[in-house]
Amino acid sequence: MSDEALRALRAEIDAVDDALLANFSRRAELASQVGHLKQGRAVYRPEREAQILRRMLGANPGPLPATAIRQLFTELMSACRALEQNLVIAYLGPPGTFSQSAASQHFGSAPEFMPVESIDAAFRAVEAGQAHYAVVPVENSAEGSVGRTLDLLLQTSLVCAGEVILRVHQNLMSRATDLAAISRIYSHAQSFGQCHEWLNAHAGGRERIVVASNAEAARRAAEDPGSAAIAGTAAAELYGLTVLARNIEDDPNNATRFLVMGTQRAARAGHDKTSFACSAPNRPGAVHALLQPLAQEAVSMTKLESRPSPQGRWEYVFYIDVLGHVEDQDVARALANVESRATFFKVFGSYPRALVT
């Protein structure tokens, strides 16, 4: 390519950049006007942001991939949102956890991210007004549900305002540069389960020490010679560790689903999900009868899980996800019918379905 052609392309890029900056500024001005008209109403509207992302992904002509478009517009909305109010987002800490990655993926980089020591503390931070939202893990594609989150959903006054699906890549990291120098490995119990076969094949005989989070595992590995941690690359960078083996999860499609918990219910986005819990009376056919309204209204169920009820021995709570919003007529009729047949019933929230790119 000639120098003249190169200069012409660079000049065109400069012109596009100038136009982008002008449009970014205009968008921020419009977002500020919207914020003024809201007159104190919630700054974060999950249904609106989900609609924008879906529209942009659907209109994307390339060559930028969907992941890049999603990240660009998430950050743009994050920056515009911060002009109205800087949100505080609680997550299971310390810094460097997958929970922090999920929070950043969902809210962008503008909010203040508050690490807390437990899932319970994340719920409490929002309930006490110390944070606007909490991002908490609810299930992993390989290891199943996070029981503590499910238990807290029954107790909390918070509602689910969104969900995040995070692709999870586990990595073995250490201050050491050779696996042979490692005698013990720190990690969260779920991560050990996700890497069980790899560990048996490549790190058999090493002591496995369960800690509260992957980032805590990385922190301990940074302070403990002869040890390693299983965590994400963000933790390796944060704690100055060398990644000895990448993507050691047994399932290459390993993903964790997180819930966004807040105090305000989300309006309809058009691609929604509703989560609720219920219990059936202890008699033959009760569970079938409990779920029958979903089939009658042609409401699609995407999750059904039972857990022991905290109310009594050998009693169970069913956790159910369905497609649609509680404001949809078919969903509303189905849930009302389920509630009439249940001994316990609670809707956790309706919220935009997670975008997977």
DOROGU-497493 format. One record per residue: residue in three letters; z, x, y of N, C-alpha, C in turn. Coordinates in steps of 0.001 Angstrom, whole numbers, plus 500000, padded with zeros to 6 digits. Example, Ala and Ser with C-alpha at 12.3 -4.5 7.8 and 13.67 -1.06 7.14 Angstrom:
% residues 2
ala507800513190494310507800512300495500507800513200496700/ser507080512850497750507140513670498940507870512900500030/
% end
This chain:
% residues 357
met500000500848498805500000500000500000500000500884501245/ser499164500558502221499085501354503433500312501137504298/asp500569502115505186501696501993506115501540500776507014/glu500314500484507406500070499339508277500409498025507579/ala500018497904506304500341496694505539501842496558505335/leu502504497705505103503953497687504918504659497240506193/arg504207497752507336504795497357508620504600495867508875/ala503427495348508499503151493927508702504084493052507861/leu504315493443506608505228492684505739506658492736506260/arg507068493914506725508428494040507255508602493224508526/ala507548493169509342507616492353510551507748490879510191/glu507046490462509140507142489068508704508528488762508151/ile509111489721507414510480489553506913511453489423508073/asp511283490257509098512158490183510275512062488806510928/ala510858488274511010510676486954511614511360485869510785/val511242485985509446511918485024508570513429485142508723/asp513935486369508805515378486570508984515862485952510290/asp515076486116511355515444485515512645515499483994512527/ala514517483429511820514499481978511637515679481520510784/leu516019482296509735517177481964508905518457481950509729/leu518633482980510560519842483052511381519945481854512314/ala518810481496512923518816480339513820519161479064513054/asn518616478918511859518905477727511059520331477711510542/phe520855478888510156522254478962509746523164478510510888/ser522872478993512091523695478649513248523600477162513554/arg522392476615513458522220475186513702522945474365512649/arg522894474802511402523613474074510351525108474084510614/ala525634475236511045527061475331511343527434474405512492/glu526564474319513504526825473409514627526868471958514150/leu525923471586513293525892470223512771527117469933511906/ala527513470911511078528705470736510250529941470549511119/ser530008471273512228531143471126513143531158469734513769/gln529974469201514100529895467852514653530354466817513631/val529957467021512375530410466125511309531929466182511191/gly532476467415511230533918467568511156534631466854512288/his534054466885513488534657466200514627534662464684514404/leu533567464156513831533478462722513586534421462266512478/lys534791463177511583535701462810510488537080462427511008/gln537488462995512148538762462665512785539947462794511829/gly540089463985511260541250464273510437541084464005508967/arg539947463432508558539727463201507135539437464521506418/ala539434464493505097539354465717504298538145466562504669/val538372467860504787537300468803505106536378468989503907/tyr536969469108502724536193469338501504535815468013500884/arg534512467763500781534010466561500139533215466994498910/pro533839466980497739533180467504496534531885466791496194/glu531846465470496427530635464732496081529460465141496983/arg529726465364498268528673465763499190528161467165498862/glu529062468090498598528634469458498286527868469499496969/ala528285468698495997527568468651494724526158468095494925/gln526022467084495784524702466514496052523778467542496702/ile524312468313497637523509469343498306523040470386497310/leu523941470863496457523567471889495485522522471370494510/arg522701470150494017521714469595493084520349469434493758/arg520357469020495012519094468837495717518389470179495937/met519149471194496308518550472503496541518034473128495244/leu518776472962494176518318473502492886517070472767492411/gly517027471464492646515855470698492241514621471021493063/ala514830471436494322513704471732495208513317473204495189/asn514056474016494460513821475467494471512432475802493905/pro511556476407494727510215476736494243510129478113493591/gly511258478874493589511210480248493124510693481143494233/pro510677482464494054511019483161492812512521483404492611/leu513365483024493594514799483225493399515295482331492262/pro516130482868491350516635482043490238517654481036490733/ala517930480043489884518871478983490238520249479535490572/thr520689480580489852522018481151490129522101481708491538/ala521015482318492016521015482879493368521028481773494416/ile520229480720494198520204479600495142521573478941495211/arg522170478753494052523502478139494020524505478976494792/gln524502480279494579525459481145495266525216481163496773/leu523965481222497185523645481245498614524158479990499314/phe523888478819498723524292477584499386525795477319499254/thr526396477793498180527854477685498072528524478480499187/glu528048479694499428528628480522500491528345479938501871/leu527162479366502055526837478747503341527769477575503617/met527960476714502628528869475580502810530304476052502980/ser530682477113502280532029477660502400532300478133503822/ala531330478860504399531492479368505760531533478232506774/cys530670477219506587530673476081507510531966475280507389/arg532468475116506171533720474398505962534881475083506668/ala534861476413506649535951477183507256535997477025508770/leu534882476618509393534896476364510832535777475175511177/glu535909474232510232536778473083510439538216473402510042/gln538364474000508849539698474303508328539561475310507196/asn540410476300507187540359477278506110541249476793504965/leu540637476420503872541376475886502736542206476960502053/val543290476531501428544113477397500576543951476892499142/ile543534477787498253543254477422496866544202478186495945/ala545019477457495188545936478084494234545218478299492907/tyr545533479409492253544940479709490945545917480554490143/leu545728480582488831546571481366487942546289482847488179/gly547269483556488745547111484967489079547604485853487959/pro547693487154488281547461487792489578545981487909489884/pro545619488514491035544193488682491355543437489377490227/gly542192488910490028541366489496488980541230488636487744/thr541848487445487730541761486570486558540444485789486564/phe540123485212485406538970484322485336539195483086486194/ser540447482670486361540743481529487233540330481824488666/gln540561483049489128540118483412490474538591483399490565/ser537928483896489529536462483868489522535946482434489583/ala536590481530488841536176480127488862536396479515490238/ala537526479835490861537810479307492202536780479794493210/ser536420481063493130535421481615494044534046481022493781/gln533702480833492516532408480244492171532283478845492759/his533380478093492763533341476710493209533443476578494728/phe534353477323495352534644477150496776533991478196497670/gly533357479238497098532842480314497916533953481252498343/ser533638482214499189534591483277499517535428483002500763/ala535148481921501504535847481695502766537311481281502622/pro537695480478501616539092480036501555540076481183501355/glu541344480875501587542431481782501216542823481455499773/phe542745482439498899543063482222497492544490482678497215/met545279481754496669546707481984496453546986482184494963/pro547274483413494534547627483612493125549039483127492850/val549211482409491742550539481949491332550785482383489896/glu552040482310489469552436482932488208552190482063486981/ser551861480785487165551687479902486008550839478700486399/ile550368477983485387549628476744485643550546475724486296/asp551797475681485870552774474780486497552881475059487994/ala552919476350488350553059476722489757551821476340490563/ala550662476364489927549440475957490625549508474473490987/phe549946473640490039550121472217490333551162472029491439/arg552297472729491323553375472558492300552941472968493701/ala552109473998493807551674474472495122550928473384495879/val550111472605495175549382471527495829550301470337496071/glu551129470018495106552063468892495268553004469113496442/ala553382470380496687554310470706497768553604470945499098/gly552274470877499120551543471089500359551331472540500729/gln551618473465499800551402474878500078549948475284499895/ala549190474505499131547764474737498917547049473394498964/his545758473438499309544974472207499363544478471789497980/tyr544122472780497153543610472515495812544103473585494852/ala544105473235493576544404474196492514543249474194491531/val542887475370491054541862475508490024542564475969488758/val542538475126487710543316475397486497542419475307485265/pro542616476193484282541807476125483055542221474925482216/val541219474256481624541543473101480797541021473250479377/glu539905473984479174539436474193477806538442475340477756/asn538399475977476583537445477044476324536529476609475187/ser535258477001475268534278476556474280534574477075472886/ala535298478188472793535606478763471478537026478448471014/glu537979478466471939539391478348471572539997476976471816/gly539225476074472423539724474721472598540521474539473880/ser541318473483473905541986473051475130543187473912475475/val543506473902476765544707474558477279545792473484477331/gly546704473541476375547681472475476202548549472225477410/arg548935473295478121549839473104479259549164472309480368/thr547883472550480593547170471783481611547110470308481223/leu546816470027479958546752468634479513548102467943479673/asp549177468640479346550507468046479500550821467739480964/leu550449468660481851550743468462483269549915467331483876/leu548718467094483340547908465992483844548626464656483681/leu549440464533482645550184463292482428551283463100483462/gln551800464210484001552978464152484860552656464161486350/thr551541464771486722551295465054488128550823463831488901/ser551051463872490195550489462867491102549113463283491609/leu548695464516491307547398465013491758546270464341490988/val545082464403491563543897463853490901542854464957490760/cys541991464781489805540929465745489568539780465468490531/ala539407466499491306538354466349492311537085467100491936/gly537111467840490845535927468604490467536165469360489181/glu535100469954488666535202470807487499534306472019487695/val534683473122487044533924474367487101533729474840485668/ile532510475228485338532263475851484042531874477299484295/leu532688478208483809532515479637484054532122480329482764/arg530980481001482772530622481841481645531604483005481580/val532217483197480432533286484188480291532808485354479429/his532795486528480027532480487748479294533744488616479250/gln534201488898478033535400489702477834535008491180477683/asn535843492036478247535570493473478218536837494234477870/leu536672495293477091537801496166476772537826497283477797/met538984497476478455539087498442479550540391499224479454/ser540363500447480001541516501322479872541411502475480876/arg542540503168481067542500504442481791541894505519480907/ala542016505351479612541440506307478670539927506157478654/thr539254507175478193537790507144478124537275507028476695/asp538199506913475746537808506852474338538705505856473620/leu538115504986472835538871503987472089539877504629471144/ala539576505830470657540478506507469719541830506825470354/ala541892506884471687543139507227472372544042506021472604/ile543612504847472157544333503611472452545129503151471231/ser546401502836471467547248502371470373547679500914470525/arg547506500326471698547894498921471913546962498292472945/ile546813496970472831545910496218473689546657495019474262/tyr546539494843475570547135493708476257546060492664476553/ser546418491390476429545525490327476893546212488978476784/his545532487971477331545976486595477194545672486127475770/ala546464485201475262546287484722473891544896484151473666/gln544366483409474655543032482836474495541978483929474369/ser542135485019475119541148486100475050541200486812473710/phe542395487007473190542497487588471845541745486702470844/gly541917485386470966541228484483470051539719484537470209/gln539249484691471445537812484732471705537162486029471207/cys537978487078471008537442488385470596537943488804469222/his538407487861468446539095488149467190538261489008466244/glu537021488614466026536182489344465067535819490739465569/trp535528490852466847535203492173467407536402493111467275/leu537582492613467570538785493443467470539030493882466034/asn538847492978465100539036493343463695538053494433463267/ala536841494358463778535816495320463373535937496660464075/his536394496651465338536348497885466141537713498403466584/ala538734497570466520540049498000467009541154497549466065/gly540846497507464785541845497114463799543020498082463782/gly544199497567463617545395498400463552546067498612464889/arg545388498330465987546029498455467294546963497268467527/glu548109497521468132549051496461468460548442495553469525/arg548574494246469331548052493284470298549233492607470987/ile549299492772472298550430492276473077549951491165474001/val550493489964473820550094488806474608550838488795475943/val550079488615477034550668488510478371550162487234479038/ala550653486971480255550406485686480906548964485492481355/ser548248486571481642546879486438482135546114487719481843/asn544778487643481961543947488824481753544194489869482832/ala544396489424484068544655490364485150545986491074484947/glu546986490357484444548259491003484129548061492037483035/ala547191491746482079546875492713481028546274493972481635/ala545339493801482573544716494958483225545736495748484032/arg546642495066484718547680495754485498548558496604484590/arg548931496053483435549776496813482508549026497999481925/ala547739497788481606546950498888481057546816500018482072/ala546770499673483357546675500702484400547948501527484499/glu549071500944484087550362501628484182550821502227482858/asp550119501919481778550578502288480438549540503180479747/pro549732504491479771548781505386479084548725505063477585/gly547561505180477030547396504885475614547200503417475319/ser546993502604476363546795501168476158545453500746476737/ala545066499531476409543848498942476946544116497473477234/ala543173496840477913543276495417478218541950494745477926/ile542012493452477645540808492630477556540806491729478789/ala539759491836479604539692491068480847538265491092481369/gly538070490488482540536772490488483192536556491748484000/thr535322491979484400534995493200485143535692493237486498/ala535991492068487073536701492048488356538067492719488223/ala538735492501487101540044493123486878539904494627486703/ala538844495066486038538618496511485868538446497186487208/glu537679496578488100537471497150489431538760497138490238/leu539516496048490137540741495904490928541807496912490525/tyr541904497195489232542976498065488749542486499458488355/gly541244499789488677540728501136488468540607501541487012/leu540154500630486163540036500913484737538575501155484351/thr538387501915483295537061502176482746536750501140481677/val535584500514481759535174499555480737534642500332479537/leu535356500227478417534968500942477198533964500150476366/ala534036498828476427533109497975475662532923496674476423/arg531681496280476605531369495077477373531002493907476453/asn531287492710476958530881491465476289531296491453474817/ile532604491613474601533102491709473231533492490334472660/glu533253489265473415533560487929472902532702487641471680/asp533271486941470717532554486637469479531403485656469695/asp531567484736470652530542483748470939529801484159472210/pro528514484473472138527778484901473333527669483811474392/asn527903482553474009527862481442474964529260481029475420/asn530217481920475248531606481643475595531742481180477047/ala532410480051477247532604479518478592533954478816478663/thr534529478818479860535786478115480087535569477063481164/arg536133475897480924536058474790481882537359474725482663/phe537224474590483969538374474503484871538327473165485605/leu539489472635485957539587471449486785540038471829488189/val539505471125489173539926471285490566540860470120490876/met542134470420491106543142469389491312543529469314492785/gly543561468086493330543926467888494722544621466561494914/thr544709466128496162545419464889496481544473463743496823/gln543179464034497004542229463022497425541159462808496373/arg540875461551496080539876461228495062538469461463495601/ala537578461890494715536184462132495088535392460837495008/ala534491460650495960533592459492495932532445459755494954/arg531589458780494765530474458907493825529499459967494306/ala529084460826493382528077461840493681526742461525493035/gly526743460643492042525517460293491336525408460934489966/his526070462078489788526160462738488479527643463035488266/asp528374462031487793529832462118487775530397462101486363/lys531663462441486317532426462390485075533798461807485408/thr534355461066484487535690460496484661536567460940483494/ser537766461404483820538727461841482812539932460913482832/phe540396460506481641541572459650481567542294459892480254/ala543491459361480160544281459455478933544803458075478582/cys545001457833477281545516456549476834546176456712475470/ser546970455743475107547604455706473792547337454347473161/ala547282454352471835547022453117471094548300452647470417/pro548462451353470250549608450856469472549496451322468020/asn550627451451467377550666451996466020550418450879464998/arg549122450564464830548748449569463817547321449853463351/pro546933449393462181545595449687461651544486449232462601/gly543491450105462799542337449766463621542559449855465111/ala543760450303465531544082450293466960543224451282467751/val542970452447467173542175453446467892540730452968468041/his540196452397466983538829451854467050538744450779468136/ala539740449908468166539739448841469164539886449406470573/leu540655450476470691540892451089472003539598451640472595/leu538749452230471745537528452878472219536330451934472250/gln536463450789471645535335449857471536534735449468472888/pro535533449273473949534933448901475242533937449919475776/leu534114451194475444533166452204475905531793451965475290/ala531789451664473997530522451377473321529910450067473835/gln530744449076474060530243447782474528529554447895475877/glu530053448789476741529474448963478075528460450106478112/ala528169450715476945527223451833476850527633452987477756/val528931453253477809529464454385478567529556455578477624/ser528926456675477994528851457847477120530146458644477181/met530741458884476024531965459669475921531606461123475577/thr532062462065476384531740463475476164532902464268475586/lys534092463670475563535246464381475000536246463365474481/leu536820463673473313537923462899472749538856463870472056/glu540082463915472511541071464833471930542428464156471897/ser543176464382470845544523463825470758545560464933470805/arg546686464629471440547830465540471490549102464732471300/pro550138465365470742551413464655470596551916464150471943/ser552402462926471953552924462339473181554316462881473478/pro554623463178474740555986463600475085556982462455474993/gln556491461234474767557378460068474754558046459806473418/gly557501460354472335558132460069471050557465460810469910/arg558215461034468830557703461747467663556644460910466951/trp555580461592466515554461461006465794553694459971466623/glu553820460074467928552992459280468815552006460216469509/tyr550819459706469837549754460578470335549099460009471590/val548647460944472423547879460607473617546446461061473399/phe545498460212473737544084460556473626543541460931475008/tyr542962462113475083542337462589476324540834462364476194/ile540272461651477160538882461215477057538133461525478349/asp536913462052478206535987462212479318534785461313479066/val534333460631480111533122459811480014532215460128481190/leu530926459879481007529979460063482100530024458840483012/gly529998459104484315530044458022485289531302458087486141/his531350457241487154532439457201488130533171455877488003/val534454455884488345535241454650488247534694453554489153/glu533885453927490153533278452921491015532001452336490411/asp531490452931489335530343452357488620530812451107487874/gln530047450044487940530500448781487365530744448865485865/asp529844449575485140530020449641483689531262450443483320/val531497451539484045532694452352483791533947451568484154/ala533931450895485289535097450118485718535451449040484701/arg534434448320484185534702447279483182535257447879481899/ala534668448998481474535116449623480235536559450095480346/leu536899450757481457538255451283481617539273450156481737/ala538918449092482419539835447954482520540116447365481146/asn539101447310480301539265446772478949540091447721478088/val539846449039478225540660450012477493542120449884477904/glu542365449799479215543744449712479708544459448481479157/ser543733447370479022544350446140478529544776446260477069/arg544181447215476329544499447393474913545449448563474658/ala545726449350475685546489450595475515547976450387475782/thr548781451211475129550214451222475428550529452184476569/phe549602453103476842549706454007477986548292454258478486/phe548134454332479815546801454543480381546935455230481729/lys546138456292481936546138456982483234544777457612483466/val544184457313484626542938457964485038543295459215485835/phe542773460356485414543027461610486121542105461781487324/gly540933461157487269540024461243488396538574461136487972/ser537734460766488940536284460831488795535786461900489750/tyr534806462679489310534425463867490075533012464298489702/pro532353465083490554530995465539490231531000466430488994/arg530025466198488140529880467069486959529539468487487383/ala530053469456486642529815470847486968528334471188486838/leu527847471992487767526500472520487694526508473769486832/val525628473831485864525522475000484992524161475641485247/thr524177476867485782522921477562486084522830478856485306/
% end
